[in-house]
């Protein structure tokens, strides 16, 4: 069981993504993500769970799950792992195109 850090009232720094900002921007555009969907996927890529995403973005957990359902449908995947794999595959494609 992991201990949760108490809220400090400070803003959380932006997540560290597994690819550079330009590549992530192109991947998000290819997936046609809305700004909020993009933020949620960024947090998923950083290993955050629904509750953490909700707290970070000031949403409720059911709202996060609604966004995820719509992201899954848009991307054509059925779960988080498929989503992460799809994003990584697109990031690799984008990186190859840039070289």
N, C-alpha and C positions, 0 to 999 in steps of 0.2 A: 504494500500500500504506500503510495507516494504522498508526501506532505505537500499541501498547497501553500504557496506563499501568500501572505496577507496582502490585501489591496493597499497600495501606497498612495493612491490618488494621482500618481504620475502617469503620463501617457506612455503606452507601450511602444517601443521602437518598431519600425516597420519590420516585417518578417524577412529573414535571410533566405532568399530563394535559391534553388539549386542550379539556376542558370542566370546569365546576365540580364539586365533590365530590358535591353533591346530585344533579345530573344523572347523573353516572357511577354513583352508587348505584342510581338507578332503572333505568338501562340494564342494569346487571349483574343486577338482580332480574328484569327482563323476559326476559333471556337465560337465567335460571336457572343462573348460573354458581356452581360451588363456590368456597370461599375461595381455593384454590390456582389454579383456573382463572382467577379474577378477577385475581389477581396476575400471572399469565402474560400475560393479555390487556392489562393495564396496561403491562407492559414492551414488548409488541409495539407498542402505540400510541405508545410513546416511541422506536420504531425499533430496538429491541434484537433481536439475532439469537439463535438457539438456544443457542449457546455462552455468550453473555453472560447470558441468562436462567438457564441452569443454574448458572453461577458465582454470580449474585446470590442465587438461592434455595437454593443448596446441593443441587442435584439433578444427575443425570447428563443428558447430552444426549438419550439415548434416552428417558428419563423425560419430559423436556420435550416431545419429539415425540409421545409417547403422549398426554399432556395435550392437545396441540394437535389431534391427530386426533379426540379426544373433543369438544373445543370446536367444531371444524368441523362434526362431525355434529350436535351440539346446536343450533348456530346455523343450520345448513342451508347452509353455504358449502363451497368446495373448497380455498381457499388463503388466505394472509395478507391479500392485497389485498382479497378479497371480505369477509373478516372486518372489516377496518378500515372499509371502505365501509358495511357493515351497522351497525357501532357508531356511526359518524358519522351515519348516517340516523336511527337511534333517538335519538341525542343531540339532533339538530335537532328531531325530533318532540317530545321531552320539553321542550325549551326553548320551543317554540311553545305547548305546553299550559300552561306556567307563566306565560306573558304574558297 
